[in-house]
Amino acid sequence: MTAAPDTRTVPWQAEARVQAVQKRTVRLLAAAQIVGGVGVGVSVSIGSLLAESVARSETYAGLARTATTAGAALVGIPLALLAQRRGRRVALSTGWFTAAVGGVVLIASAVEKSIPLLIVGMLLFGVGSATNQQSRYAAADLAAPHRRAQALSIVVWSTTVGSVIGPNLADPGAGVASVMHLPRLAGAFVLAATSMALASALLWAWLRPDPLLLARQRLDAEEQRGTGTRAGAPSGKGVPETRVSQRGTFREGLRHLRHAPRAAFAFMTIVVANTVMGAVMTMTPVSMAEEGATLTLVGFTISGHLLGMYAFSPVIGWLADRFGHLPTAVAGQAVFIASALLSGLSHGSVAMMMTGLFLLGLGWSFSLVAGSAMLSDATPAALRPGVQGTTDTAMNVVAAVGAGLAGPLMHTIGFGGLNAVAGALVLPVIVFWLFLVRAR
């Protein structure tokens, strides 16, 4: 009689029940991203129009993006710490619900023409962006180390739908506003708040078992059986794993980033990528308008950029898992440099500008997907949510600063000079990579 296989030698992520939960989790996260992402997409174009309408001044048009970015930055760490204590289900459903409340406050600001309500609403609405970003990490909680990038890339790809639909809700929203006797622009936020509330309900009702809590339970069970990874032992690709029953603190997460080179590299890659992308993307429409491009061409260029950001993320996830997170992240820096050269030397060439901005989005996708998977892989399970939240907060804060400085920089050194600065920003990432290669 053949003896049963020793299941203790099988990684817990490969067990049938865990794989079934993982597949269901990724599908549910993707669905929530599509539904909730529609609401996030509203803030891209309609948010600035609402701000201008409420304040009756073009000066306040930029307030929408600033406030939503600030909201995303402020809530990044608290949302991650909530996940660390209560699990992804509570954290993500709370995030989407908070953003839905922000949509309701924005509707009230449109009715009352209240700037304070507008600011509060935009801050709360920004929580949706932070939730959208942190959802990708939930897809990696139960994934085997060699499939983490592909798992989270599917969630990133799902954002494509919202980024396309959201900005086009002005006309459908106007019909809703007419029926509800609301100001015209408020209708889009009725749809946005509804979509975000639906995303919250989906995750609250069906994100069971919680992927983060289940991962902790399985790792604890492995350790108790003596087959799991113990503190200081290798995990995944040689990363020390802490006892997951402990709850890592925010301070411990920062200490980990200081002392774990691979985690620090992933952190730097994600932050730099978002900064480069935000700065150049913000000023590209302005540069194209100055060169005489039509709004249609500007729209096609931005659409191509969004295509580069999201559409190829599953392919990039496969590449990262197949060839390694580190080489894939470095490839993203090469794509950024190519983008800077094309956009910076375009001199009115629409074809070069469109190609450059497409590559800008593609470089961001390479960096985000590979960097996020590497960050999860290089961080002990007990510290992951806090480190991930810290990374997203830094990503939003630095990107907001970069976008704010992009205008004065372009005014001083031109669009070509702005792209040269953006290209130079990736050089520290390449230097860090060389340091990691030499340290092997």
Helices and strands as residue ranges (DSSP letters): G 7-9, G 12-14, H 16-55, G 58-62, H 63-86, H 88-112, H 115-125, H 127-138, G 145-147, H 148-165, G 166-168, H 170-180, H 186-206, H 211-225, E 234-235, E 239-240, H 250-259, H 261-290, H 295-306, I 307-311, H 313-323, H 325-344, H 350-377, G 381-383, H 384-425, H 427-439
